């Protein structure tokens, strides 16, 4: 029997239109051995998602399904994580899909870098006819994966949107993942919170990064917002992402540079929060958001690693807020 190298954790909620393509991409890999398992948590789906998962599990013994009531993304991930048997764990969203070389490239990377605690790779938004760029796996050299410190990768998470705080483009050693559950109090952006936590906590991790894309992130209209009630804002008008960043600023031993980047992100998402919610937010939330706009503006525009296009967007929102022009969503 082939040893399990990878555990792929997937949460599924009302994704009957997409999950088949996702699972097929994970099943139809070009690697000759089945050295991975897929663990799915059906988070109380109201459509046929659960039965689709069960059908796949009945055909493929390496797919395992757990059905729960709807609790949100963090809870769903935390259900599967303790059951993982692979040396490394990675996450996958049920509406996305992966390259046919996903497993072979990751396997080869770990052969080249046995000390790796985390592998990070790029992703794509769209593919023409689902045609992936080909990777010469056998000819892959050590230099194909560049080594970064935890702090260096943390800066990339803050400043490079093609890396981001996502968990589906970061393969992480199982012991690290199982020792650090996701935050059940966060309904959204819990992946960003978790990624920042890990990179900040384990400052001596061996992190390797490749520009090769192995994952396709698909944005379906209205789908993402249906996974959890109150997907973007709390009932009093607070952005969930700002809430997430507030929690990240509480992490112990944050470097000054990391704290500045987080404060810059608080500013950026506060401009969006105020612009979109305006007078619809509670007085308490409005005071808090206004204080962030005052305190963190200089940090964001002069010290943030965010791209210029994001800074211009934030500036336009700030001007609109000053003129009391709000967008309601």
NORDABEL-V613460 format. One record per residue. PSI is psi in whole degrees, -180 to 180 (999 if undefined). Layout:
BEGIN
PSI
PSI
END
This chain:
BEGIN
135
133
146
115
-38
139
121
115
126
134
141
130
115
52
36
-26
-20
-27
-28
-45
-39
-50
-38
-39
-33
-30
-42
65
152
-3
132
-21
149
81
28
162
156
122
118
133
113
108
59
39
145
-12
-152
13
-47
-44
-34
-44
-44
-37
-44
-41
-32
-25
-31
111
-13
3
128
133
136
132
131
170
163
117
-11
173
-45
-47
-44
-42
-42
-23
-42
-31
-46
-20
-8
137
-11
159
-29
152
139
157
155
132
142
-13
6
-176
168
166
149
-14
10
-53
-42
-40
-45
-39
-46
-39
-39
-25
-37
-32
80
-19
3
130
-26
135
132
136
163
172
170
156
-41
154
136
113
30
32
115
147
141
140
130
87
-45
-34
5
134
164
-37
-14
-31
118
138
136
151
165
-41
-42
-42
-34
-40
-35
-38
-40
-35
-12
105
-15
0
-60
-175
17
153
-14
-3
24
110
124
143
137
-43
-36
-45
-46
-19
-4
81
161
160
108
-14
-9
122
-28
160
22
-24
-40
-45
-46
-45
-46
-40
-48
-49
-29
-37
-43
82
-12
20
149
105
130
139
140
145
-9
128
130
-5
139
115
118
130
111
131
128
-9
-51
-38
-12
-7
-39
133
144
48
-42
-40
150
173
-22
10
8
136
133
-32
-39
-41
-43
-46
-35
-41
-37
-34
-13
-8
142
151
30
134
159
-39
-41
-42
-40
-41
-40
-41
-36
-40
-37
-42
-49
-49
-21
-35
-40
-43
-50
-41
-41
-33
-34
-122
-3
-17
159
162
-37
-45
-39
-41
-42
-46
-41
-36
-37
-39
-34
-45
-36
5
-49
-44
-44
-49
-24
-15
-14
147
2
147
157
-37
-36
-40
-38
-39
-45
-39
-42
-39
-42
-39
-43
-40
-42
-35
5
39
120
152
132
127
999
END
